[in-house]
Amino acid sequence: MKRQQAFSLLAPLLGACVLGDCGGNPAANGQASANPPPAAAAQAAAPPATSTGGFDGQRAYQHVADLVAIGPRTAGTEGGRRAQEYIVRQLQSFGCPVEQAAFRSQTPIGTVEMKNIIVKIPGQSPDILLFSTHYDTKRMANFVGADDGGSSTGVMLELARSVCARRNALTVWITFFDGEEAFNEEWVDPDNTYGSRELAARMALSGELGRVRAMVLADLVGNHNLRLKRESNSTPWLTELVWSTAARLGYGQTFVSETTTALDDHLPFLRRNVAAVDIIDLDNPLHADGYWHTPSDTLDKVSPRSLAIVGHVLLETLPQLENKFRPAANR
């Protein structure tokens, strides 16, 4: 998983179930359940969607619950495949145009089949705004990744529901990366960010990368005490745009002015000169709550309210990026 620089990773618990179907039951038909999960009663309720620009934090939370029910979702496993099917079915039910980009990666455990899931929403301009997350979970026994992989996937699914029905000035891609997590205990290149590196390379070859005006990455956004620091590798102007949007919406205590450093799926795009920002709270899961990369990263660690805040900020960031990059004649 992404990590803070100069901090040694916690030792994961590796188990025999890692490479197979490691427990948990998927949602019966791959659709979000109509009723909230039992754990929802203990969560801080999401504000109504009418107060968050139409973003429904409770729906996002339900997606997290359904993914957690699948169990571990490590790249190349049956759990990972079931997560892919769930994400694709949800996106199709929203009317989103969905592409499934399968690829193979050489990893420390051998060749692994992976798949990026990409929503491509045409806009009035071919210029691309890229919103991204990863859906895979760390390779360890009994790790269901409610916050790490689940929370941001729930946010991006709910974002897609809104954006796929929206008339967009720019082309919008929403990407769900596979293989963000390292297969070994330590995060050591190139054992990480398989999906984002694959997409960045494919887009560079096709010429599409030159059309990407901004990449907004979300990861670990579900903590009850969510404090999102400005990530120091991220592009300064894009970070400022997102954080100033959050402040304007009244979320200054969540999107805070402190800084942190993380290695994550934005790096393959930054290395190819694409403006990118990582929205991530690794400090609380790593230090305060201590569930990062442990089997304790369970559904009770995720707050529907936190998901709603992040989703609202992403929805409000989109038109600001459109205004910044749409052709002058169309403003």
C-alpha positions in Angstrom: 0.0 0.0 0.0 1.0 3.6 -0.3 3.2 4.7 2.6 4.7 7.7 4.1 8.4 8.1 3.3 10.9 7.4 6.0 8.4 5.2 7.9 8.9 1.4 8.0 5.8 -0.6 7.0 3.9 -2.6 9.5 4.5 -6.3 9.0 1.4 -7.9 7.4 0.1 -11.3 8.4 0.4 -13.5 5.3 -1.9 -16.5 5.2 -2.9 -19.4 3.0 -6.2 -17.9 1.9 -4.5 -15.0 0.2 -4.3 -16.5 -3.3 -7.9 -17.8 -3.3 -11.4 -17.0 -2.3 -10.7 -15.8 1.3 -14.1 -15.7 2.9 -17.0 -13.2 3.1 -20.1 -13.4 0.9 -20.7 -11.1 -2.0 -23.9 -9.2 -2.4 -26.3 -11.7 -3.9 -26.7 -10.1 -7.3 -23.8 -7.6 -7.4 -26.2 -4.7 -6.7 -26.0 -2.3 -3.8 -28.4 -3.5 -1.1 -31.6 -1.6 -0.5 -31.2 -1.7 3.3 -28.1 -0.4 5.2 -25.7 -2.9 6.6 -26.2 -3.7 10.4 -23.0 -1.8 11.2 -24.5 1.3 9.7 -26.5 2.0 12.9 -23.2 2.7 14.8 -21.9 5.1 12.1 -22.2 8.8 12.0 -24.9 9.4 9.5 -24.1 11.0 6.2 -25.7 14.5 5.7 -28.6 14.4 3.2 -27.6 14.4 -0.5 -29.5 17.7 -0.9 -26.8 19.4 1.3 -23.8 17.7 -0.5 -24.5 18.6 -4.1 -26.4 15.4 -4.8 -23.6 13.1 -3.5 -25.2 10.4 -1.3 -22.7 9.4 1.4 -25.0 6.6 2.6 -25.0 5.1 -0.9 -21.2 5.3 -1.0 -21.1 3.6 2.4 -23.3 0.8 1.1 -20.9 0.2 -1.7 -18.1 -0.2 0.9 -20.2 -2.6 2.9 -20.9 -4.7 -0.2 -17.2 -4.8 -1.1 -16.2 -5.8 2.4 -18.8 -8.6 2.2 -16.8 -10.1 -0.6 -13.8 -10.5 1.6 -10.1 -9.9 0.6 -9.8 -8.6 -2.9 -6.2 -9.1 -3.7 -5.2 -8.7 -7.4 -5.4 -12.0 -9.3 -7.7 -13.8 -6.8 -11.3 -14.9 -6.9 -12.2 -12.1 -4.4 -10.6 -9.6 -6.8 -12.6 -10.9 -9.7 -15.9 -10.7 -7.7 -15.0 -7.1 -6.8 -14.5 -6.3 -10.5 -17.9 -7.8 -11.4 -19.5 -5.8 -8.6 -17.9 -2.5 -9.8 -18.8 -3.1 -13.4 -22.4 -4.0 -12.6 -22.9 -0.9 -10.5 -21.4 1.4 -13.2 -23.6 -0.2 -15.9 -26.7 0.3 -13.8 -25.8 4.0 -13.6 -25.7 4.2 -17.4 -21.9 4.7 -17.5 -19.8 3.7 -20.5 -17.5 1.1 -19.0 -14.2 -0.4 -20.3 -12.4 -3.3 -18.7 -8.7 -3.2 -19.5 -7.1 -6.5 -18.6 -3.3 -6.9 -18.4 -0.7 -9.2 -16.9 2.0 -8.1 -14.5 5.2 -9.8 -13.3 5.1 -9.7 -9.5 7.2 -11.3 -6.7 4.7 -14.2 -6.7 4.8 -14.7 -10.5 2.6 -13.5 -13.4 -0.7 -12.1 -12.1 -3.8 -11.3 -14.2 -5.1 -7.8 -13.3 -7.8 -5.5 -14.6 -8.4 -1.7 -14.6 -12.0 -0.6 -14.9 -12.4 2.7 -16.7 -15.4 4.9 -17.2 -15.0 7.3 -20.1 -17.7 10.1 -20.2 -17.5 12.2 -23.3 -17.6 15.9 -22.9 -17.7 19.0 -25.1 -13.9 19.0 -25.1 -11.6 16.0 -25.6 -9.4 17.2 -22.7 -9.6 14.7 -19.9 -10.2 15.1 -16.2 -9.2 11.9 -14.4 -10.7 10.8 -11.1 -9.1 7.6 -9.7 -8.9 5.1 -6.9 -7.8 1.5 -6.4 -10.0 -1.4 -5.4 -7.6 -4.2 -4.6 -6.6 -5.1 -1.1 -3.3 -5.9 0.6 -2.1 -9.5 0.3 -2.6 -10.8 3.8 -5.0 -13.1 5.6 -8.4 -11.8 6.6 -7.7 -8.3 5.3 -11.0 -6.9 3.9 -9.7 -3.3 3.3 -12.8 -1.3 4.4 -10.9 2.0 4.4 -7.9 0.9 2.3 -9.4 0.3 -1.0 -13.0 0.2 0.0 -13.8 3.7 1.1 -12.4 5.4 -2.0 -14.0 2.9 -4.3 -17.4 3.6 -2.7 -16.8 7.3 -3.2 -15.8 6.9 -6.9 -18.9 4.7 -7.6 -21.2 7.3 -6.1 -19.3 10.0 -8.0 -19.8 8.1 -11.2 -23.6 7.9 -10.6 -23.7 11.7 -10.6 -21.2 12.5 -13.3 -22.3 9.9 -15.8 -25.7 11.7 -15.9 -24.2 15.1 -16.1 -23.5 17.2 -19.2 -19.7 17.7 -18.9 -17.7 20.5 -20.5 -14.6 18.3 -20.5 -14.2 14.5 -21.0 -14.2 12.8 -17.6 -12.6 9.5 -16.9 -13.2 7.6 -13.6 -10.7 4.8 -13.1 -10.6 1.9 -10.7 -7.0 0.6 -10.5 -6.1 -3.0 -9.8 -2.7 -3.9 -8.2 -2.0 -0.8 -6.2 -0.8 -2.9 -3.3 2.6 -4.5 -3.0 2.7 -8.3 -3.0 5.7 -8.4 -0.7 5.7 -7.0 2.8 7.6 -3.9 1.9 6.6 -1.2 -0.7 9.7 -1.5 -3.0 9.6 -0.5 -6.7 8.4 -2.0 -8.9 6.2 -4.1 -6.6 3.3 -1.6 -6.4 1.0 0.7 -8.5 0.7 -2.0 -11.2 -2.7 -0.6 -12.5 -1.8 3.0 -12.5 1.5 2.4 -14.2 -0.2 0.3 -16.8 -2.8 3.0 -17.6 -0.3 5.8 -17.7 1.9 3.8 -20.1 -1.1 2.9 -22.3 -2.3 6.5 -22.4 1.2 7.7 -23.3 1.4 5.2 -26.2 -2.1 6.2 -27.5 -1.4 9.9 -27.1 -4.3 10.3 -24.7 -2.0 11.2 -21.8 -1.3 14.6 -23.4 -5.0 15.4 -23.1 -5.1 14.8 -19.3 -5.4 18.2 -17.6 -5.6 16.9 -14.0 -5.7 13.6 -12.1 -7.5 13.5 -8.7 -6.8 10.4 -6.7 -8.7 9.3 -3.6 -7.4 6.7 -1.2 -8.2 6.0 2.5 -10.9 8.6 2.9 -13.3 6.8 5.3 -11.9 7.5 8.8 -14.3 8.8 11.4 -11.8 11.5 12.4 -10.8 12.2 8.8 -8.0 14.8 8.5 -6.7 15.1 5.0 -3.3 16.8 4.8 -1.9 18.3 1.7 0.3 15.6 0.1 3.7 17.0 -0.7 4.4 15.1 -4.0 1.1 16.4 -5.5 0.9 19.3 -7.9 0.7 22.5 -5.8 -1.9 24.4 -7.9 -4.2 21.4 -8.1 -3.8 20.7 -4.3 -4.7 24.4 -3.7 -7.8 24.1 -5.9 -9.1 21.1 -4.1 -8.4 22.3 -0.6 -9.8 25.8 -1.2 -12.9 24.2 -2.6 -13.2 22.2 0.6 -12.7 25.3 2.7 -15.4 27.2 0.8 -17.8 24.3 1.5 -17.1 24.5 5.2 -14.8 21.4 5.5 -11.7 23.2 6.7 -11.4 20.9 9.7 -11.3 17.9 7.4 -9.1 19.2 4.6 -6.4 20.7 6.8 -3.4 22.9 6.0 -0.8 20.5 7.3 1.3 18.5 4.9 2.2 14.8 4.6 4.0 12.7 2.1 2.6 9.5 0.5 3.6 7.2 -2.3 0.5 6.2 -4.3 -1.2 5.8 -7.6 -0.6 9.5 -8.6 3.1 9.0 -9.0 3.1 7.2 -12.4 1.2 10.2 -13.7 3.3 12.8 -12.0 6.4 11.2 -13.5 4.9 11.7 -16.9 4.2 15.4 -16.2 0.5 15.1 -15.5 -0.8 17.4 -12.8 -2.1 15.1 -10.0 -3.2 15.3 -6.3 -3.6 12.6 -3.8 -6.5 12.9 -1.3 -5.5 10.5 1.5 -5.6 10.2 5.3 -2.9 7.7 6.2 -2.0 9.3 9.5 -5.1 8.2 11.5 -5.2 4.6 10.2 -1.5 4.3 10.8 -1.0 6.1 14.1 -4.2 7.1 15.9 -6.4 4.2 15.1 -3.7 1.7 14.1 -5.7 -0.4 11.7 -3.7 0.3 8.6 -2.7 -3.0 6.9 -4.2 -5.1 9.6 -7.3 -7.3 9.7 -8.8 -4.6 11.9 -9.5 -2.5 8.8 -13.2 -3.4 9.0 -16.4 -1.7 8.1 -16.8 -0.1 11.5 -13.7 2.1 10.7 -15.6 3.8 7.9 -17.9 6.8 8.4 -20.7 7.7 5.9 -20.2 11.3 6.8 -16.5 11.3 5.8 -17.4 9.7 2.5 -20.1 12.4 1.9 -17.6 15.2 2.6 -15.0 13.8 0.2 -17.6 13.2 -2.5 -19.1 16.6 -2.1 -15.6 18.2 -2.6 -14.9 16.1 -5.7 -18.3 17.1 -7.2 -17.6 20.7 -6.6 -14.0 20.4 -7.9 -15.2 19.1 -11.2 -16.8 22.3 -12.5 -13.9 24.4 -11.3 -11.5 22.3 -13.3 -13.8 22.6 -16.3 -13.9 26.3 -16.0 -10.1 26.4 -15.8 -9.5 24.2 -18.9 -12.5 24.6 -21.2 -11.8 26.5 -24.4 -12.3 30.2 -24.0 -15.0 30.2 -26.7 -17.1 27.9 -24.7 -16.9 29.7 -21.4 
